[in-house]
Amino acid sequence: MQKMIKKYFALFALPTLLAFIVAFVVPFVLGIYLSFTEFTTVTDAKWIGLSNYVKAFQDQDFVNALWFTAKFTIVSVISINVLAFLLALLLTQKVLGRNVFRTVFFMPNLIGGIVLGYIWQLMINGVLYQFEVTLTSSAKYGFWGLVILMNWQLIGYMMVIYIAGIQNVPKEQLEAAKIDGASNGIILRKIILPLVMPSITICLFLTISNSFKLFDQNLALTAGAPSKQTAMLALDIFNTFYSKAGFEGGGQAKAVMFFVMVALIVVVQLGITRRREIES
Amino acid sequence: MLGDSQKSRPLLFLLLLVLAIAFLLPIFIVFMNSFKGKFFISDEPFVFPGGDTFVGLENYTSGIQKIGFFSAFGMSLFITVFSVAAIVFFTSMTGWYLTRVKTKWSSALFFMFVFSMVVPFQMVMFTMTQTANVVGLDNPVGLLVIYLGFGSGLSVFLFSGFVKSVPLEIEEAVMIDGGSPIDMFFKVILPILKPIAITVAILNVMWVWNDYLLPYLVIGTEYQTIPIAVQYLKGGYGSIDMGAMMAMLVLAIIPIVLFYLFCQKYIIEGVVAGAVKG
């Protein structure tokens, strides 16, 4: 049977493959190559070895964006997952209007990043106005603004995944533990948490990669202001390409490092949490 | 007590109610401000419109005209509908093909699709835009091809995972009856793939409809989607017209909320299924 199907490669696989080559494979390979060259368009590239990478690390904006992104990712990943898990615990209890609440909490996730950014710009500036400052007065406002925005957007999404995980915990096991007199804390730590480990893996993966790669929300909320202090990595790379002429090589080197960081974080995180899944 | 589902709790209900109101508040505030004069928004966003500050639908009419909202809406709709249709149609075939045909090449290809899922957009942002220019895909129709290519990683992966759970016997039976692989796929396999096709469609609708950077870089501001139009309202007019901005935010949110309310069950299930398998 495999042989019969194999003959139909041109129909079943070729269209996707061609689009994939144009949109991903060629740009990816070219991107790696260009990061070692000096260029303004793809055709005038001149090999310069590692200097783009050296330049990128000498760029204060890049180093600053790296720290900002790292701090932002840590704070949002922890807050989103803790709050989403708590909400999921509440919404798996018997309570009136459970589905309506689930619907409401999930909704912000569907709104696009640009629109979200402007919604929260209004909200946060409205509050800060009472103290006669704005979102862009200091980097700390932009930082916490982004954290709040990200929480609002992703808590519902993660909550839905945690709810699915908690609902998979066998009722008998919970009842048996209760009959044995286990406290709520023990039930949570010894029964629920190990069994929802797969959900934790997924939620950590989604929140880490969404936070680390954040762009639209960053552009709309602060656009990096004041003076690029709140620009995250993705925005810094964009700025290097499109608002500094002659820095395309540097931008591409930053982009390659960005890719390597994302890939490393994802591999390490999945490795650690998957191992814990198996143990439990 | 955890997992205890015997009685309903009024206190828990109240807590959740407060949280739900807090969650909806930002949207309500934007809605309220969309009826206020543009100079009364930044200073006092939490005050209801009334008297001098109430301007009726003025922000809506000026905003719609400034950014050409309806053509942006049409553009977003066109790109989303056709690119998601293309993604579901082509990647379902590819996912099935790569799972059923086991060769060195098909495994290598599958690995590349999975690999593309961890590559952030910024890595290929510049070179993809250049490539699209060179091969003439820098237009709304070409954008559909780019979306198919860039979206194929996750979609092929999800379809392929689902196909693994479809028993081979079904396909063998069709083959014995003399059906060609084309008949087999479209008449037998595709209907079986429906649940995962819904998941793939929903995840891609959420991505493409809200995507800002990819269409902005590939076709620029000539054909604006809604996110590009909203961002343009800020960039294109020096000091930002807050009134028009509020009205356009409301108009940008309405289609999503309607879509959500009608397909809520599929959306939440689809997102969970996509996450669990991804």
Boltz contact constraints between the chains, C-beta under 6 A:
constraints:
  - contact:
      token1: [A, 1]
      token2: [B, 175]
      max_distance: 6.0
  - contact:
      token1: [A, 2]
      token2: [B, 101]
      max_distance: 6.0
  - contact:
      token1: [A, 4]
      token2: [B, 181]
      max_distance: 6.0
  - contact:
      token1: [A, 5]
      token2: [B, 100]
      max_distance: 6.0
  - contact:
      token1: [A, 5]
      token2: [B, 101]
      max_distance: 6.0
  - contact:
      token1: [A, 5]
      token2: [B, 181]
      max_distance: 6.0
  - contact:
      token1: [A, 6]
      token2: [B, 101]
      max_distance: 6.0
  - contact:
      token1: [A, 8]
      token2: [B, 181]
      max_distance: 6.0
  - contact:
      token1: [A, 12]
      token2: [B, 93]
      max_distance: 6.0
  - contact:
      token1: [A, 12]
      token2: [B, 97]
      max_distance: 6.0
  - contact:
      token1: [A, 13]
      token2: [B, 94]
      max_distance: 6.0
  - contact:
      token1: [A, 13]
      token2: [B, 97]
      max_distance: 6.0
  - contact:
      token1: [A, 15]
      token2: [B, 90]
      max_distance: 6.0
  - contact:
      token1: [A, 16]
      token2: [B, 90]
      max_distance: 6.0
  - contact:
      token1: [A, 16]
      token2: [B, 91]
      max_distance: 6.0
  - contact:
      token1: [A, 16]
      token2: [B, 94]
      max_distance: 6.0
  - contact:
      token1: [A, 16]
      token2: [B, 152]
      max_distance: 6.0
  - contact:
      token1: [A, 19]
      token2: [B, 145]
      max_distance: 6.0
  - contact:
      token1: [A, 19]
      token2: [B, 148]
      max_distance: 6.0
  - contact:
      token1: [A, 19]
      token2: [B, 149]
      max_distance: 6.0
  - contact:
      token1: [A, 20]
      token2: [B, 149]
      max_distance: 6.0
  - contact:
      token1: [A, 20]
      token2: [B, 152]
      max_distance: 6.0
  - contact:
      token1: [A, 22]
      token2: [B, 149]
      max_distance: 6.0
  - contact:
      token1: [A, 23]
      token2: [B, 146]
      max_distance: 6.0
  - contact:
      token1: [A, 23]
      token2: [B, 149]
      max_distance: 6.0
  - contact:
      token1: [A, 23]
      token2: [B, 150]
      max_distance: 6.0
  - contact:
      token1: [A, 24]
      token2: [B, 116]
      max_distance: 6.0
  - contact:
      token1: [A, 24]
      token2: [B, 149]
      max_distance: 6.0
  - contact:
      token1: [A, 26]
      token2: [B, 131]
      max_distance: 6.0
  - contact:
      token1: [A, 27]
      token2: [B, 124]
      max_distance: 6.0
  - contact:
      token1: [A, 27]
      token2: [B, 127]
      max_distance: 6.0
  - contact:
      token1: [A, 27]
      token2: [B, 128]
      max_distance: 6.0
  - contact:
      token1: [A, 27]
      token2: [B, 131]
      max_distance: 6.0
  - contact:
      token1: [A, 28]
      token2: [B, 124]
      max_distance: 6.0
  - contact:
      token1: [A, 30]
      token2: [B, 127]
      max_distance: 6.0
  - contact:
      token1: [A, 31]
      token2: [B, 123]
      max_distance: 6.0
  - contact:
      token1: [A, 31]
      token2: [B, 124]
      max_distance: 6.0
  - contact:
      token1: [A, 31]
      token2: [B, 127]
      max_distance: 6.0
  - contact:
      token1: [A, 42]
      token2: [B, 130]
      max_distance: 6.0
  - contact:
      token1: [A, 94]
      token2: [B, 5]
      max_distance: 6.0
  - contact:
      token1: [A, 94]
      token2: [B, 8]
      max_distance: 6.0
  - contact:
      token1: [A, 95]
      token2: [B, 8]
      max_distance: 6.0
  - contact:
      token1: [A, 95]
      token2: [B, 12]
      max_distance: 6.0
  - contact:
      token1: [A, 95]
      token2: [B, 13]
      max_distance: 6.0
  - contact:
      token1: [A, 96]
      token2: [B, 8]
      max_distance: 6.0
  - contact:
      token1: [A, 96]
      token2: [B, 13]
      max_distance: 6.0
  - contact:
      token1: [A, 101]
      token2: [B, 16]
      max_distance: 6.0
  - contact:
      token1: [A, 101]
      token2: [B, 20]
      max_distance: 6.0
  - contact:
      token1: [A, 104]
      token2: [B, 20]
      max_distance: 6.0
  - contact:
      token1: [A, 104]
      token2: [B, 23]
      max_distance: 6.0
  - contact:
      token1: [A, 105]
      token2: [B, 23]
      max_distance: 6.0
  - contact:
      token1: [A, 110]
      token2: [B, 256]
      max_distance: 6.0
  - contact:
      token1: [A, 110]
      token2: [B, 260]
      max_distance: 6.0
  - contact:
      token1: [A, 111]
      token2: [B, 256]
      max_distance: 6.0
  - contact:
      token1: [A, 112]
      token2: [B, 210]
      max_distance: 6.0
  - contact:
      token1: [A, 112]
      token2: [B, 227]
      max_distance: 6.0
  - contact:
      token1: [A, 114]
      token2: [B, 212]
      max_distance: 6.0
  - contact:
      token1: [A, 114]
      token2: [B, 227]
      max_distance: 6.0
  - contact:
      token1: [A, 114]
      token2: [B, 230]
      max_distance: 6.0
  - contact:
      token1: [A, 114]
      token2: [B, 231]
      max_distance: 6.0
  - contact:
      token1: [A, 115]
      token2: [B, 249]
      max_distance: 6.0
  - contact:
      token1: [A, 115]
      token2: [B, 252]
      max_distance: 6.0
  - contact:
      token1: [A, 118]
      token2: [B, 249]
      max_distance: 6.0
  - contact:
      token1: [A, 119]
      token2: [B, 26]
      max_distance: 6.0
  - contact:
      token1: [A, 119]
      token2: [B, 30]
      max_distance: 6.0
  - contact:
      token1: [A, 122]
      token2: [B, 45]
      max_distance: 6.0
  - contact:
      token1: [A, 123]
      token2: [B, 26]
      max_distance: 6.0
  - contact:
      token1: [A, 126]
      token2: [B, 45]
      max_distance: 6.0
  - contact:
      token1: [A, 126]
      token2: [B, 46]
      max_distance: 6.0
  - contact:
      token1: [A, 160]
      token2: [B, 268]
      max_distance: 6.0
  - contact:
      token1: [A, 160]
      token2: [B, 272]
      max_distance: 6.0
  - contact:
      token1: [A, 161]
      token2: [B, 272]
      max_distance: 6.0
  - contact:
      token1: [A, 161]
      token2: [B, 275]
      max_distance: 6.0
  - contact:
      token1: [A, 164]
      token2: [B, 272]
      max_distance: 6.0
  - contact:
      token1: [A, 174]
      token2: [B, 3]
      max_distance: 6.0
  - contact:
      token1: [A, 184]
      token2: [B, 2]
      max_distance: 6.0
  - contact:
      token1: [A, 187]
      token2: [B, 2]
      max_distance: 6.0
  - contact:
      token1: [A, 202]
      token2: [B, 275]
      max_distance: 6.0
  - contact:
      token1: [A, 213]
      token2: [B, 120]
      max_distance: 6.0
  - contact:
      token1: [A, 216]
      token2: [B, 212]
      max_distance: 6.0
  - contact:
      token1: [A, 234]
      token2: [B, 122]
      max_distance: 6.0
  - contact:
      token1: [A, 237]
      token2: [B, 122]
      max_distance: 6.0
  - contact:
      token1: [A, 241]
      token2: [B, 126]
      max_distance: 6.0
  - contact:
      token1: [A, 255]
      token2: [B, 122]
      max_distance: 6.0
  - contact:
      token1: [A, 255]
      token2: [B, 123]
      max_distance: 6.0
  - contact:
      token1: [A, 258]
      token2: [B, 120]
      max_distance: 6.0
  - contact:
      token1: [A, 258]
      token2: [B, 122]
      max_distance: 6.0
  - contact:
      token1: [A, 259]
      token2: [B, 119]
      max_distance: 6.0
  - contact:
      token1: [A, 259]
      token2: [B, 120]
      max_distance: 6.0
  - contact:
      token1: [A, 259]
      token2: [B, 123]
      max_distance: 6.0
  - contact:
      token1: [A, 262]
      token2: [B, 120]
      max_distance: 6.0
  - contact:
      token1: [A, 263]
      token2: [B, 118]
      max_distance: 6.0
  - contact:
      token1: [A, 266]
      token2: [B, 118]
      max_distance: 6.0
